[in-house]
Amino acid sequence: MPGSCASGAARALGPKREQRSTRPARAPAILWHDSPVTLNITILTRTRIYQSSDFRLSTPQGPLDSPAMKLARLSYPTFEALVCFTGLAKPSISSDEDTIDQVVKWLASSNDARLFQVVERIRAGATEYVSAVERDTGQREHLTIVVAAFLGELVRVAIISNFQDSLGQIPRGPLSELRVSWESLRPGETPKVLVTGNSRTVTRPDRDSLLETVSEAGEDSARIRASIRDLSRRASRHPDANETISEECTVASMDSSGSGMQDIDGVRGTEVKYIHNGFHFPIGQALEQLGLQGAELADASFGTNKPTTRRPPSCLREPWDVSGAGFQMVEIIHATDLDCSPLGLSDGDIVLGTHSEPSDRSRQVYWTWTPEDPDHIHALDFEPTPVHGGCMNAAGVIAVIHGTGEHPEGTVLDVDGRSRQLEIPAGMGEPSLTAMNTSGEVCGSLSINLDFSDSDRSRPAFWDSNGKVHIMTALAVGTSGRSVDLTDDGIVLVWESYGVLGSAVTLWNPRTGGVSQVPGAIIPTARAESGEILGFNRENGRDVAVMSRDCQEWSDLPLNNGFAPASLNTILTIVGNVRSDGYTNGWLLRRGENHPNLLPTFRYHNTRPRHINAKGSIAGHLSTDNEQHVVLWTPST
């Protein structure tokens, strides 16, 4: 984008493209705004709205490098919206509340309000907000708040500002009163890109690249979010940014039903903001109840039961193999607007998995897949269940959770067709299953009470080959804990947690009650039969993959920061995932090698390996916003 722009409307056409139609080509338009503040990007399409915001705050005393979420979701009976702001973020450096917190207050008790009423509440509240700061400091601050909404199929955006409108700069701004200007996307119009804030930091090549992506990506919203994130990051490095834009940002996309995704760069201290019909849903409190207070959010999803105008996603299944790691990928199941997941993998390449029931996404159906019948999955003989989870051992023995939340059941299915029950004591619940050894013993976790306000209720659990449960009620150092892995020696690998992001690794012998603590604040992910423990260290902000070979010291693996390990097999081949270029990519590190190889995948998909067996086959999960796949990678040789 040019270094400056004249007042008034400024629309630029995107790159010329060949058109089969005889009608004149209409490329996406971009609305320019210019101001010495931060950067927001809003994209309007017929089927989705996109919005981005960085995390830096502006105060009357200058920019404040304290990360905060400047974007929120609004959900009301007659519309669904995203809202973000640029400009005045806090009345002072010492203030505990930012402008999004003020929006929450302005919309309190606004239940059943219509879009224009919500916009007017925000305008009136923001006007008084700016005036109060001016009375205290003698300085009038710039502020723009953008509300982008779906009203059924209609796409509307309100620019609430004292120095910008939908046509450009307001003369003599900033004004004492915020004004509202509207934009809409009419039937037949191509996407619009609205840039508010410091538009000098968005170059013309950057803009052209974004418009090209919006035009080409269609329903691939994850790809568009990645492009917006890259643009925001480049803008933060522009000389005209003057350190007012942080490199980290958040990007959200939403369809007309209010369903969508929000990507969040790894910054601790940010919280997803969600206002439902005038009520602020405190995500932070929910995380505290799960023992995850202070956690680093990576992404979020949201949904409603409203219909959508989104077209059916078009997953091209385009193969993408940049490393040539020597694997073939087989698709086991493909789900559209449904969930699916691999739960276990045998040494014979049998995969245990689940997918959600089409009529009720909250209920899961268990199934198995075998290489002998690669075109079909075979449902297990259980009713679709709202409580779910399971595991499989090397021989193909299966353990699953089913039943109801009030009366969960655990069942083991042997390869000879026999079954046995897993004991779940009265007064306990929320069972999970994570691993099974060759003896048919199972490890997992149980809540020792049903008080959902108790964030420390989770405890490691072990079921012997008869189904009798052993619970590690007395933790070594943590306030809650869960089982991670189980080896043939009957030792359970335990992850204990405490305080804000406190972690500890414990080895537990359920038969004797013996406990051995492994030094270090590590989050464990797997234990090999030969005793090596795999995990990662998150103390410095990004995952650092580590391994302990003697249960005393941890050594870094030959991986860059951010390569999160998931599992390993008997010969210490390790698999995991890493975030790059806006997507999660699966990787594999063989013993003795000094660099990982990326696993083949489908282009523009998130890729997460979950399980690896003794011969090196890997079961994993691929996903876009609305499509999911369970896949099996097998070594080519």
C-alpha positions as CSV (number, residue, x, y, z in Angstrom):
1,M,0.0,0.0,0.0
2,P,1.3,3.5,-0.7
3,G,2.9,5.5,2.1
4,S,0.0,7.9,2.3
5,C,-3.4,8.3,0.8
6,A,-5.7,11.2,0.0
7,S,-8.9,11.6,2.0
8,G,-12.0,10.2,0.5
9,A,-12.6,6.8,-1.0
10,A,-9.6,4.9,-2.2
11,R,-10.2,1.6,-3.8
12,A,-7.6,-0.4,-5.7
13,L,-8.2,-3.3,-8.0
14,G,-6.5,-6.6,-7.4
15,P,-4.4,-8.4,-10.0
16,K,-6.0,-9.0,-13.4
17,R,-7.3,-12.5,-13.9
18,E,-8.6,-14.4,-16.8
19,Q,-12.4,-14.6,-16.9
20,R,-14.5,-17.1,-18.8
21,S,-17.6,-15.0,-18.3
22,T,-18.3,-12.2,-20.7
23,R,-19.2,-9.9,-17.8
24,P,-16.6,-7.3,-16.8
25,A,-14.1,-8.6,-14.2
26,R,-14.6,-7.3,-10.7
27,A,-11.6,-7.8,-8.4
28,P,-11.7,-7.5,-4.5
29,A,-11.7,-3.9,-3.4
30,I,-9.5,-2.4,-0.6
31,L,-10.6,0.5,1.6
32,W,-7.6,2.6,2.8
33,H,-7.4,4.4,6.1
34,D,-4.4,6.3,7.4
35,S,-3.5,7.0,11.1
36,P,-0.5,6.8,13.5
37,V,-1.9,3.8,15.4
38,T,-1.8,0.0,15.2
39,L,-3.3,-2.2,12.5
40,N,-6.6,-4.1,12.0
41,I,-7.6,-6.0,8.8
42,T,-11.2,-7.0,8.1
43,I,-12.2,-9.0,5.1
44,L,-15.8,-9.3,3.9
45,T,-16.8,-12.2,1.7
46,R,-20.3,-13.7,0.9
47,T,-19.6,-16.7,3.1
48,R,-17.1,-15.6,5.7
49,I,-15.8,-12.5,7.7
50,Y,-12.2,-12.3,8.7
51,Q,-10.7,-10.0,11.2
52,S,-7.2,-9.5,12.7
53,S,-5.6,-7.5,15.5
54,D,-2.2,-7.3,17.0
55,F,-1.6,-7.4,20.7
56,R,0.1,-4.1,21.4
57,L,-1.7,-1.4,23.4
58,S,-1.8,2.4,22.9
59,T,-2.1,4.7,26.0
60,P,-1.9,8.4,26.4
61,Q,1.7,7.8,27.7
62,G,2.7,5.9,24.6
63,P,2.6,2.2,23.3
64,L,2.4,-0.4,26.0
65,D,4.2,-3.7,25.2
66,S,1.8,-5.8,27.4
67,P,0.0,-8.4,25.3
68,A,-3.8,-8.1,25.3
69,M,-6.7,-9.5,23.1
70,K,-8.1,-6.6,21.1
71,L,-10.7,-8.7,19.2
72,A,-13.9,-10.3,20.4
73,R,-16.8,-12.4,19.2
74,L,-20.4,-11.1,19.5
75,S,-23.4,-13.5,19.3
76,Y,-27.0,-12.2,19.4
77,P,-30.3,-13.8,18.2
78,T,-30.4,-11.7,15.0
79,F,-26.7,-11.4,14.1
80,E,-23.2,-12.8,14.6
81,A,-20.2,-10.5,14.6
82,L,-16.5,-9.9,15.2
83,V,-15.3,-6.7,16.8
84,C,-11.8,-5.2,17.0
85,F,-10.2,-1.8,17.7
86,T,-7.2,0.3,17.0
87,G,-6.1,3.4,18.8
88,L,-6.8,4.2,22.5
89,A,-6.4,0.9,24.3
90,K,-6.1,2.0,28.0
91,P,-6.8,5.2,29.7
92,S,-3.4,4.9,31.4
93,I,-0.5,2.5,31.7
94,S,-1.6,1.6,35.2
95,S,-5.2,0.7,34.2
96,D,-6.2,-2.9,34.5
97,E,-8.8,-2.7,31.8
98,D,-8.4,-2.2,28.0
99,T,-10.9,-1.1,25.4
100,I,-12.3,-4.6,24.8
101,D,-13.1,-4.8,28.5
102,Q,-14.9,-1.5,28.1
103,V,-16.9,-3.0,25.2
104,V,-18.0,-5.8,27.5
105,K,-19.3,-3.2,30.0
106,W,-21.0,-1.2,27.3
107,L,-22.9,-4.3,26.1
108,A,-23.9,-5.5,29.5
109,S,-27.7,-6.2,29.7
110,S,-28.0,-5.8,25.9
111,N,-29.8,-9.1,25.5
112,D,-31.9,-9.4,22.3
113,A,-30.4,-6.2,21.0
114,R,-30.3,-5.7,17.2
115,L,-27.1,-4.8,15.4
116,F,-27.7,-1.1,15.1
117,Q,-28.5,-1.0,18.9
118,V,-25.3,-2.7,19.7
119,V,-23.3,-0.4,17.5
120,E,-25.0,2.7,19.1
121,R,-24.2,1.4,22.6
122,I,-20.5,1.0,21.5
123,R,-20.5,4.5,19.9
124,A,-22.0,6.2,22.9
125,G,-19.7,4.3,25.4
126,A,-16.6,5.0,23.3
127,T,-17.4,8.7,23.0
128,E,-17.6,9.1,26.8
129,Y,-14.5,6.9,27.1
130,V,-12.4,9.2,24.9
131,S,-13.9,12.3,26.6
132,A,-13.0,11.0,30.0
133,V,-9.4,10.4,29.0
134,E,-9.3,13.9,27.4
135,R,-10.5,15.4,30.7
136,D,-7.8,13.5,32.7
137,T,-4.9,14.1,30.3
138,G,-5.8,17.1,28.2
139,Q,-5.2,15.0,25.1
140,R,-7.8,13.7,22.7
141,E,-7.0,10.1,21.6
142,H,-7.7,8.4,18.3
143,L,-10.0,5.4,18.5
144,T,-11.6,3.2,15.8
145,I,-13.8,0.2,16.6
146,V,-14.9,-2.1,13.7
147,V,-17.9,-4.4,14.0
148,A,-18.3,-6.8,11.1
149,A,-21.5,-8.8,11.2
150,F,-23.7,-11.4,9.4
151,L,-27.4,-10.7,9.6
152,G,-28.5,-13.9,8.1
153,E,-27.0,-13.8,4.6
154,L,-26.4,-10.0,4.7
155,V,-22.9,-8.8,5.4
156,R,-22.5,-5.4,7.2
157,V,-19.6,-3.6,8.8
158,A,-19.8,-0.6,11.1
159,I,-16.7,1.7,11.4
160,I,-17.1,3.5,14.7
161,S,-14.4,6.2,14.9
162,N,-13.5,9.8,15.7
163,F,-10.9,10.0,12.8
164,Q,-11.9,7.4,10.2
165,D,-14.9,6.4,8.2
166,S,-15.7,4.1,5.3
167,L,-14.5,6.7,2.8
168,G,-11.2,7.5,4.4
169,Q,-9.9,10.1,6.9
170,I,-12.4,12.4,8.7
171,P,-11.1,16.0,8.3
172,R,-10.0,17.7,11.5
173,G,-10.0,14.4,13.4
174,P,-9.8,13.2,16.1
175,L,-13.3,14.5,16.8
176,S,-14.8,14.8,20.3
177,E,-17.5,12.4,19.3
178,L,-17.2,9.0,17.6
179,R,-19.3,8.6,14.4
180,V,-20.6,5.5,12.6
181,S,-20.1,4.8,8.9
182,W,-21.4,1.6,7.3
183,E,-20.2,-0.7,4.6
184,S,-21.9,-3.8,3.2
185,L,-21.3,-6.5,0.7
186,R,-24.1,-6.6,-1.8
187,P,-25.2,-9.7,-3.8
188,G,-22.7,-10.2,-6.7
189,E,-20.0,-8.0,-5.1
190,T,-16.5,-9.5,-4.8
191,P,-14.7,-9.6,-1.4
192,K,-13.7,-6.3,0.3
193,V,-10.7,-5.7,2.4
194,L,-10.9,-3.0,5.1
195,V,-7.6,-1.8,6.6
196,T,-7.9,0.4,9.7
197,G,-5.0,1.9,11.6
198,N,-1.5,2.4,10.2
199,S,-2.1,1.5,6.5
200,R,1.3,2.9,5.5
201,T,2.8,-0.4,6.8
202,V,0.8,-2.5,4.2
203,T,2.8,-2.4,1.0
204,R,1.2,-2.8,-2.4
205,P,2.9,-6.2,-3.0
206,D,1.6,-7.3,0.4
207,R,-1.9,-6.2,-0.5
208,D,-1.8,-7.8,-3.9
209,S,-0.7,-11.1,-2.3
210,L,-3.6,-10.9,0.1
211,L,-6.1,-10.2,-2.5
212,E,-4.7,-13.1,-4.6
213,T,-5.1,-15.5,-1.7
214,V,-8.7,-14.3,-1.0
215,S,-9.6,-14.9,-4.6
216,E,-7.9,-18.2,-5.0
217,A,-8.5,-19.8,-1.6
218,G,-12.3,-19.7,-1.7
219,E,-13.6,-21.7,1.3
220,D,-10.1,-22.5,2.6
221,S,-10.4,-20.1,5.5
222,A,-7.3,-21.4,7.3
223,R,-5.2,-20.4,4.3
224,I,-6.7,-16.9,4.3
225,R,-6.1,-16.5,8.0
226,A,-2.4,-17.6,7.5
227,S,-2.0,-14.9,4.8
228,I,-3.5,-12.2,7.0
229,R,-1.2,-13.2,9.8
230,D,1.8,-13.1,7.6
231,L,0.8,-9.6,6.3
232,S,0.3,-8.3,9.9
233,R,3.7,-9.7,10.9
234,R,5.4,-8.0,7.9
235,A,3.6,-4.7,8.7
236,S,5.0,-4.8,12.2
237,R,8.5,-4.7,10.7
238,H,7.8,-1.8,8.3
239,P,9.8,1.4,9.1
240,D,6.5,3.4,9.4
241,A,5.3,1.0,12.1
242,N,7.4,2.8,14.7
243,E,7.0,-0.1,17.1
244,T,3.3,0.5,17.4
245,I,2.4,-3.0,15.9
246,S,3.4,-6.2,17.6
247,E,4.7,-9.1,15.5
248,E,2.2,-11.4,17.2
249,C,-1.4,-11.2,16.3
250,T,-4.7,-13.0,16.3
251,V,-6.9,-13.7,13.2
252,A,-10.5,-14.9,13.4
253,S,-12.8,-16.2,10.6
254,M,-16.6,-16.7,11.0
255,D,-19.3,-17.9,8.7
256,S,-22.9,-16.7,8.6
257,S,-24.0,-19.2,11.3
258,G,-21.5,-17.7,13.8
259,S,-19.2,-20.8,13.6
260,G,-15.5,-20.2,13.0
261,M,-11.9,-20.4,14.1
262,Q,-9.5,-18.0,15.8
263,D,-5.7,-18.4,15.5
264,I,-3.7,-16.9,18.3
265,D,0.1,-16.4,18.1
266,G,1.9,-17.8,21.1
267,V,1.7,-15.0,23.7
268,R,0.9,-15.7,27.3
269,G,-1.6,-13.5,29.1
270,T,-4.1,-13.2,26.3
271,E,-7.7,-14.4,26.7
272,V,-10.4,-15.1,24.1
273,K,-13.3,-12.6,24.4
274,Y,-16.8,-13.9,23.8
275,I,-20.0,-11.9,24.4
276,H,-23.2,-14.0,24.0
277,N,-26.4,-11.9,23.9
278,G,-25.0,-9.3,26.2
279,F,-23.3,-11.7,28.6
280,H,-19.6,-12.0,28.8
281,F,-18.5,-15.6,28.9
282,P,-15.3,-15.7,31.0
283,I,-13.0,-18.1,29.1
284,G,-10.3,-17.5,31.7
285,Q,-12.4,-18.8,34.5
286,A,-13.2,-21.9,32.5
287,L,-9.4,-22.5,32.0
288,E,-8.8,-22.0,35.8
289,Q,-11.4,-24.7,36.5
290,L,-9.4,-27.0,34.3
291,G,-6.2,-26.1,36.1
292,L,-4.9,-24.1,33.0
293,Q,-4.8,-20.6,34.4
294,G,-2.1,-18.6,32.6
295,A,-2.0,-21.0,29.8
296,E,-0.7,-20.0,26.4
297,L,-3.7,-20.1,24.0
298,A,-2.9,-21.4,20.5
299,D,-6.3,-21.3,18.8
300,A,-10.1,-21.3,19.5
301,S,-13.2,-22.5,17.8
302,F,-16.8,-21.4,18.2
303,G,-20.1,-22.4,16.9
304,T,-23.9,-22.0,17.0
305,N,-27.0,-23.9,15.9
306,K,-27.8,-21.3,13.2
307,P,-27.8,-22.2,9.5
308,T,-24.9,-21.1,7.4
309,T,-24.7,-19.7,3.8
310,R,-21.2,-21.2,3.5
311,R,-20.7,-23.4,0.5
312,P,-19.7,-27.0,1.0
313,P,-15.9,-27.1,1.6
314,S,-13.9,-28.3,-1.4
315,C,-11.0,-30.3,0.0
316,L,-8.8,-31.0,-3.1
317,R,-6.7,-33.6,-1.2
318,E,-3.6,-32.1,-3.0
319,P,-0.6,-34.2,-1.9
320,W,2.2,-32.2,-0.3
321,D,5.5,-33.9,0.4
322,V,8.3,-31.4,0.9
323,S,10.8,-33.6,2.7
324,G,10.6,-36.9,0.8
325,A,10.6,-38.7,4.2
326,G,9.9,-42.1,2.5
327,F,6.3,-42.5,3.7
328,Q,3.0,-43.3,1.9
329,M,-0.1,-41.8,3.3
330,V,-3.5,-43.6,3.2
331,E,-6.7,-41.8,4.0
332,I,-8.9,-43.8,6.4
333,I,-11.8,-41.5,6.9
334,H,-12.9,-38.1,5.6
335,A,-15.4,-36.1,7.6
336,T,-17.1,-32.8,6.5
337,D,-18.5,-30.6,9.3
338,L,-17.9,-33.6,11.7
339,D,-15.2,-34.7,14.0
340,C,-12.9,-37.7,13.6
341,S,-9.8,-38.8,15.5
342,P,-7.4,-41.8,15.7
343,L,-7.2,-43.3,19.2
344,G,-4.7,-46.1,18.8
345,L,-2.5,-48.2,16.4
346,S,-1.5,-51.8,16.6
347,D,1.7,-53.3,15.3
348,G,-0.4,-54.9,12.6
349,D,-1.5,-51.4,11.4
350,I,-5.0,-51.7,12.8
351,V,-6.3,-48.3,13.6
352,L,-8.9,-47.5,16.4
353,G,-10.8,-44.3,15.9
354,T,-13.9,-42.3,16.4
355,H,-16.1,-40.0,14.3
356,S,-19.1,-37.9,15.4
357,E,-22.6,-39.0,14.7
358,P,-24.0,-36.9,11.8
359,S,-27.3,-36.2,13.6
360,D,-25.6,-35.2,16.9
361,R,-22.0,-34.0,16.7
362,S,-21.6,-34.4,20.5
363,R,-21.9,-38.2,20.2
364,Q,-19.1,-40.4,19.0
365,V,-19.0,-43.7,17.1
366,Y,-16.1,-46.0,17.6
367,W,-14.6,-47.9,14.7
368,T,-11.6,-49.9,13.5
369,W,-9.8,-50.0,10.2
370,T,-7.5,-52.7,8.8
371,P,-5.1,-52.9,5.9
372,E,-6.9,-56.0,4.7
373,D,-10.1,-54.0,4.1
374,P,-8.7,-50.5,3.3
375,D,-11.9,-49.1,1.8
376,H,-14.1,-49.6,4.9
377,I,-14.2,-48.8,8.5
378,H,-16.0,-51.2,10.9
379,A,-18.2,-49.7,13.7
380,L,-17.8,-51.3,17.2
381,D,-20.9,-52.5,18.9
382,F,-21.6,-49.5,21.1
383,E,-24.3,-46.9,21.0
384,P,-23.1,-43.4,19.9
385,T,-21.7,-41.9,23.2
386,P,-21.3,-38.4,24.6
387,V,-18.4,-39.6,26.7
388,H,-15.6,-41.1,24.7
389,G,-11.9,-41.9,24.6
390,G,-9.9,-45.1,24.1
391,C,-6.6,-46.8,23.4
392,M,-5.2,-49.9,21.8
393,N,-2.2,-52.1,22.5
394,A,0.3,-53.5,20.1
395,A,-1.7,-56.8,19.7
396,G,-4.9,-54.9,18.8
397,V,-6.7,-55.2,22.2
398,I,-9.1,-52.2,22.5
399,A,-10.3,-50.2,25.5
400,V,-13.0,-47.5,25.2
401,I,-15.1,-45.3,27.4
402,H,-18.9,-45.1,26.7
403,G,-22.2,-44.6,28.5
404,T,-23.3,-41.2,29.8
405,G,-21.7,-38.4,31.8
406,E,-23.6,-39.5,34.9
407,H,-22.8,-43.2,34.4
408,P,-19.7,-43.7,32.3
409,E,-18.5,-47.2,31.5
410,G,-15.1,-48.6,30.5
411,T,-14.8,-51.8,28.4
412,V,-11.9,-53.8,27.1
413,L,-12.4,-55.8,23.9
414,D,-9.9,-58.7,23.5
415,V,-8.9,-59.9,20.0
416,D,-10.8,-63.2,20.7
417,G,-14.1,-61.4,21.1
418,R,-14.2,-61.5,24.9
419,S,-14.8,-58.3,26.9
420,R,-14.3,-57.1,30.5
421,Q,-15.3,-54.0,32.4
422,L,-13.1,-51.4,33.9
423,E,-14.0,-50.4,37.4
424,I,-15.2,-46.8,37.9
425,P,-15.8,-46.2,41.7
426,A,-19.0,-44.5,42.8
427,G,-18.6,-40.7,43.3
428,M,-15.9,-40.6,40.7
429,G,-16.2,-39.8,37.0
430,E,-14.8,-38.2,33.8
431,P,-12.6,-41.2,32.9
432,S,-10.0,-41.1,30.2
433,L,-7.8,-43.8,28.7
434,T,-4.4,-43.1,27.4
435,A,-2.4,-46.4,26.9
436,M,-2.5,-50.2,27.2
437,N,0.5,-52.6,27.6
438,T,0.8,-56.1,26.2
439,S,-0.7,-57.6,29.4
440,G,-3.9,-55.7,28.8
441,E,-3.4,-53.3,31.7
442,V,-4.7,-49.8,31.0
443,C,-3.8,-46.4,32.3
444,G,-5.8,-43.2,32.2
445,S,-7.3,-40.7,34.6
446,L,-10.3,-40.2,36.9
447,S,-11.9,-37.3,38.7
448,I,-11.9,-38.2,42.4
449,N,-15.1,-36.0,42.8
450,L,-17.8,-34.6,40.7
451,D,-17.4,-31.0,41.8
452,F,-16.8,-29.3,38.5
453,S,-15.5,-26.1,40.2
454,D,-12.6,-28.2,41.6
455,S,-9.8,-27.7,39.1
456,D,-7.6,-30.2,41.0
457,R,-9.9,-33.2,40.8
458,S,-8.0,-35.2,38.2
459,R,-5.9,-38.2,39.3
460,P,-3.8,-40.8,37.5
461,A,-5.6,-44.2,37.3
462,F,-4.5,-47.8,36.4
463,W,-6.7,-50.8,35.7
464,D,-5.1,-54.2,36.0
465,S,-5.8,-57.1,33.6
466,N,-9.0,-57.9,35.6
467,G,-10.3,-54.4,35.4
468,K,-9.6,-53.5,39.0
469,V,-8.7,-49.8,39.4
470,H,-5.8,-48.3,41.3
471,I,-5.8,-44.5,41.8
472,M,-2.8,-42.3,42.7
473,T,-4.7,-40.1,45.1
474,A,-1.5,-38.8,46.9
475,L,0.5,-36.9,44.3
476,A,4.2,-36.4,44.7
477,V,4.2,-32.6,44.2
478,G,1.3,-31.6,42.1
479,T,-2.3,-30.6,42.9
480,S,-3.7,-32.6,39.9
481,G,-2.3,-35.3,37.6
482,R,-3.0,-37.7,34.8
483,S,-1.5,-40.8,33.3
484,V,0.4,-40.4,30.1
485,D,1.9,-43.8,29.2
486,L,2.2,-47.4,30.4
487,T,5.0,-49.8,29.7
488,D,5.1,-53.6,29.9
489,D,6.9,-53.4,33.3
490,G,3.6,-52.0,34.7
491,I,5.1,-48.5,35.4
492,V,2.8,-45.6,34.7
493,L,4.3,-42.3,33.4
494,V,2.5,-39.5,35.2
495,W,2.2,-35.8,34.4
496,E,1.6,-33.7,37.6
497,S,0.6,-30.1,37.5
498,Y,0.4,-27.3,40.0
499,G,0.0,-23.6,40.2
500,V,0.3,-21.6,37.0
501,L,1.9,-23.9,34.4
502,G,3.8,-25.9,37.0
503,S,4.7,-29.3,35.7
504,A,6.4,-32.4,37.1
505,V,7.2,-36.0,35.9
506,T,6.5,-39.0,38.1
507,L,6.9,-42.7,37.6
508,W,4.3,-44.7,39.5
509,N,4.1,-48.4,40.3
510,P,0.4,-49.0,41.0
511,R,0.9,-52.5,42.4
512,T,3.4,-51.4,45.1
513,G,2.4,-47.8,45.4
514,G,6.0,-46.8,44.8
515,V,6.6,-43.3,43.3
516,S,9.8,-41.9,41.7
517,Q,10.0,-38.3,40.7
518,V,12.0,-37.3,37.7
519,P,13.7,-33.8,38.2
520,G,12.7,-31.0,35.9
521,A,9.6,-28.9,35.0
522,I,8.9,-31.1,32.0
523,I,5.6,-32.1,30.3
524,P,5.9,-35.8,29.5
525,T,4.4,-37.3,26.3
526,A,5.6,-40.9,26.1
527,R,7.9,-43.6,27.6
528,A,9.8,-46.2,25.7
529,E,9.9,-49.9,26.8
530,S,13.6,-49.4,27.3
531,G,12.9,-46.6,29.8
532,E,13.6,-43.4,27.9
533,I,11.1,-40.6,28.6
534,L,10.0,-38.1,25.9
535,G,8.7,-34.7,26.8
536,F,9.0,-30.9,26.2
537,N,10.0,-27.9,28.2
538,R,7.8,-24.8,27.9
539,E,9.5,-22.5,30.4
540,N,10.8,-20.2,27.7
541,G,7.6,-19.7,25.7
542,R,8.0,-22.3,22.9
543,D,8.1,-26.1,23.2
544,V,11.6,-27.5,23.5
545,A,11.7,-31.3,22.8
546,V,13.7,-33.2,25.5
547,M,14.5,-36.8,26.5
548,S,15.6,-38.4,29.7
549,R,17.6,-41.6,29.3
550,D,18.4,-42.2,33.0
551,C,15.3,-40.6,34.8
552,Q,17.7,-38.0,36.2
553,E,18.7,-35.5,33.5
554,W,17.0,-34.2,30.4
555,S,18.8,-33.5,27.2
556,D,17.6,-31.4,24.2
557,L,16.8,-33.3,21.1
558,P,18.3,-32.0,17.8
559,L,15.2,-30.0,17.0
560,N,14.5,-26.3,16.8
561,N,12.2,-24.7,19.4
562,G,8.5,-25.2,18.6
563,F,8.9,-28.9,17.5
564,A,6.5,-30.5,20.0
565,P,7.0,-34.3,20.4
566,A,3.9,-36.5,20.6
567,S,5.0,-40.1,20.7
568,L,7.9,-42.6,20.1
569,N,8.2,-46.3,19.4
570,T,10.4,-49.1,20.6
571,I,13.4,-48.1,18.4
572,L,13.1,-44.4,19.6
573,T,11.7,-43.0,16.4
574,I,9.9,-39.8,17.5
575,V,6.9,-38.1,15.9
576,G,5.4,-34.7,16.6
577,N,4.2,-31.4,15.1
578,V,5.4,-27.9,14.5
579,R,3.6,-24.7,13.6
580,S,5.0,-22.9,10.5
581,D,3.6,-20.8,7.7
582,G,0.2,-20.7,9.5
583,Y,-0.2,-24.5,9.6
584,T,0.7,-27.3,11.9
585,N,3.0,-29.8,10.2
586,G,3.8,-33.4,11.2
587,W,7.4,-34.4,11.6
588,L,9.5,-37.6,12.3
589,L,13.0,-37.9,13.8
590,R,14.8,-41.2,13.5
591,R,17.3,-42.3,16.1
592,G,20.7,-41.1,15.3
593,E,19.6,-38.4,12.8
594,N,20.3,-34.8,13.5
595,H,17.3,-33.3,11.7
596,P,13.6,-34.1,11.4
597,N,11.7,-34.9,8.2
598,L,8.2,-33.5,7.5
599,L,5.6,-36.1,6.9
600,P,3.5,-36.0,3.6
601,T,0.1,-34.4,4.0
602,F,-2.6,-32.6,2.0
603,R,-1.8,-29.0,1.1
604,Y,-3.3,-26.3,3.4
605,H,-4.1,-28.8,6.1
606,N,-3.0,-29.0,9.8
607,T,-1.2,-32.3,10.4
608,R,-0.8,-34.0,13.7
609,P,0.8,-37.5,14.1
610,R,-0.6,-39.2,17.2
611,H,0.6,-42.8,17.4
612,I,3.7,-44.7,16.0
613,N,4.1,-48.5,16.2
614,A,7.1,-50.8,16.3
615,K,7.6,-51.0,12.6
616,G,7.3,-47.3,12.1
617,S,3.7,-46.8,10.8
618,I,2.0,-43.7,12.1
619,A,-1.6,-42.9,12.7
620,G,-2.6,-39.2,12.6
621,H,-5.1,-36.4,12.0
622,L,-5.4,-33.9,9.2
623,S,-7.8,-30.9,9.3
624,T,-9.0,-27.7,7.8
625,D,-11.7,-25.5,9.5
626,N,-14.5,-27.7,8.3
627,E,-12.9,-31.0,7.2
628,Q,-11.1,-33.7,9.0
629,H,-9.2,-36.8,8.0
630,V,-7.7,-39.8,9.8
631,V,-4.7,-41.1,8.0
632,L,-2.1,-43.8,8.2
633,W,1.5,-43.2,7.1
634,T,3.5,-46.4,6.3
635,P,7.2,-46.5,5.5
636,S,7.8,-47.0,1.7
637,T,10.6,-49.5,2.4
